[in-house]
């Protein structure tokens, strides 16, 4: 997985690290046959003056079939 290979100084809530986190999550979900089409970095979460930056991951919406796959993978 991409973010686990980052030097510790580059880990955190940067846009870059959050993007790698999204990539890792997409890859992990794909291994279970799950696709979240709206999965992305929530860029507006970086607009505030929070310390550290929010760095949110937007999971988006999914249909019931995908929700059931998620529930099965999480169980």
C-alpha positions in Angstrom: 0.0 0.0 0.0 1.3 3.4 -1.0 1.0 5.5 2.2 2.7 2.8 4.4 5.8 3.3 2.3 6.0 7.0 3.0 8.8 8.3 5.3 7.2 9.3 8.6 8.0 13.0 7.9 5.6 12.8 4.9 2.7 11.1 6.7 0.0 13.2 8.2 -2.9 15.2 6.9 -1.3 16.7 3.8 -3.2 16.6 0.5 -0.6 14.2 -0.8 -1.0 11.8 2.1 -4.7 12.0 2.0 -4.6 11.2 -1.7 -2.4 8.1 -0.9 -4.9 7.1 1.8 -7.8 7.3 -0.8 -5.7 5.2 -3.2 -5.0 2.6 -0.4 -8.7 2.5 0.5 -9.7 2.1 -3.1 -7.3 -0.7 -3.5 -8.4 -2.5 -0.4 -12.1 -2.2 -1.3 -11.3 -3.4 -4.8 -9.8 -6.6 -3.3 -13.3 -7.3 -2.0 -15.0 -6.4 -5.3 -16.2 -3.1 -3.9 -16.2 0.2 -5.9 -17.2 3.5 -4.4 -17.4 5.8 -7.5 -17.5 9.0 -5.3 -14.4 8.0 -3.2 -12.1 11.1 -3.2 -10.1 13.6 -1.2 -12.4 16.2 0.2 -10.5 19.3 -0.9 -12.7 21.9 0.9 -11.6 20.3 4.2 -8.2 21.8 3.6 -9.6 25.3 3.2 -9.9 26.0 7.0 -7.2 27.1 9.3 -7.2 24.0 11.5 -4.1 22.5 12.9 -3.4 20.0 11.5 -5.5 20.4 8.4 -8.6 18.3 8.4 -7.6 16.0 5.5 -11.0 14.3 5.1 -11.8 11.4 2.8 -15.2 11.7 1.1 -16.7 8.2 0.8 -19.7 9.4 -1.2 -22.9 7.5 -1.8 -23.5 3.9 -2.9 -26.3 1.7 -3.8 -27.7 -1.0 -1.5 -25.7 -3.8 -3.2 -22.4 -1.9 -2.5 -23.5 -1.2 1.1 -24.1 -4.9 1.7 -20.7 -5.7 0.2 -19.2 -3.2 2.6 -21.0 -4.6 5.5 -19.9 -8.1 4.6 -16.3 -7.0 4.2 -16.3 -5.2 7.6 -17.9 -8.2 9.4 
